[in-house]
């Protein structure tokens, strides 16, 4: 029985080492700048495009309207300050 205990510990250490290696690999993958950029682009695209590839007008139109309103406000303020 004493001989079984060290081999069990070695097996457990191997399992822990493999799990740790997987965790380190996952952290390296998550922190890769290219992967970060790819995920960010996918997040932004997901906000404006649905699963079928069609634009989400309910999100895009208010955003465009807001941009137009800000630009119009800037133009009005600049003309007023002249």
C-alpha positions as CSV (number, residue, x, y, z in Angstrom):
1,X,0.0,0.0,0.0
2,X,2.9,2.3,0.7
3,X,4.0,1.9,-2.9
4,X,0.6,2.9,-4.3
5,X,0.6,6.2,-2.5
6,X,3.6,7.8,-4.3
7,X,2.3,6.8,-7.7
8,X,-1.1,8.3,-6.9
9,X,0.6,11.5,-5.9
10,X,2.6,11.5,-9.1
11,X,-0.6,11.0,-11.1
12,X,-2.3,13.8,-9.3
13,X,0.6,16.1,-9.9
14,X,0.5,15.3,-13.6
15,X,-3.2,16.1,-13.7
16,X,-2.6,19.4,-11.9
17,X,0.3,20.2,-14.2
18,X,-1.8,19.6,-17.3
19,X,-4.6,21.7,-15.9
20,X,-2.2,24.5,-15.1
21,X,-0.7,24.3,-18.6
22,X,-4.1,24.6,-20.1
23,X,-4.9,27.6,-18.0
24,X,-1.6,29.3,-18.9
25,X,-2.3,28.6,-22.6
26,X,-5.8,30.1,-22.3
27,X,-4.4,33.2,-20.6
28,X,-1.8,33.7,-23.3
29,X,-4.4,33.3,-26.0
30,X,-6.7,35.8,-24.3
31,X,-3.9,38.4,-23.9
32,X,-2.7,38.2,-27.5
33,X,-3.3,41.6,-29.0
34,X,-4.5,40.1,-32.3
35,X,-7.1,38.0,-30.5
36,X,-8.1,41.0,-28.4
37,X,-8.7,43.1,-31.5
38,X,-10.5,40.2,-33.2
39,X,-12.9,39.8,-30.2
40,X,-13.4,43.6,-30.0
41,X,-14.3,43.7,-33.7
42,X,-16.7,40.8,-33.3
43,X,-18.3,42.6,-30.3
44,X,-18.8,45.8,-32.3
45,X,-20.0,43.9,-35.4
46,X,-22.5,42.0,-33.2
47,X,-24.0,45.2,-32.0
48,X,-24.7,46.5,-35.5
49,X,-25.3,43.2,-37.5
50,X,-27.6,40.3,-36.7
51,X,-26.9,36.6,-37.1
52,X,-28.0,36.6,-40.7
53,X,-25.6,39.5,-41.6
54,X,-28.4,42.1,-41.9
55,X,-27.8,45.5,-40.3
56,X,-29.7,46.2,-37.1
57,X,-31.5,49.3,-38.1
58,X,-33.0,49.8,-34.6
59,X,-29.5,50.3,-33.4
60,X,-27.9,52.1,-36.4
61,X,-30.6,54.7,-37.0
62,X,-30.6,56.3,-33.5
63,X,-26.8,56.3,-33.6
64,X,-26.7,58.1,-37.0
65,X,-29.4,60.5,-35.8
66,X,-27.3,61.3,-32.7
67,X,-24.2,62.0,-34.8
68,X,-26.2,64.2,-37.2
69,X,-27.6,66.1,-34.2
70,X,-24.2,66.7,-32.7
71,X,-22.7,67.9,-36.0
72,X,-25.7,70.2,-36.5
73,X,-25.2,71.5,-33.0
74,X,-21.6,72.2,-33.6
75,X,-22.4,74.0,-36.9
76,X,-25.1,76.2,-35.2
77,X,-22.8,77.1,-32.2
78,X,-19.9,78.0,-34.6
79,X,-22.1,80.2,-36.7
80,X,-23.6,81.8,-33.5
81,X,-20.1,82.6,-32.1
82,X,-18.9,84.3,-35.3
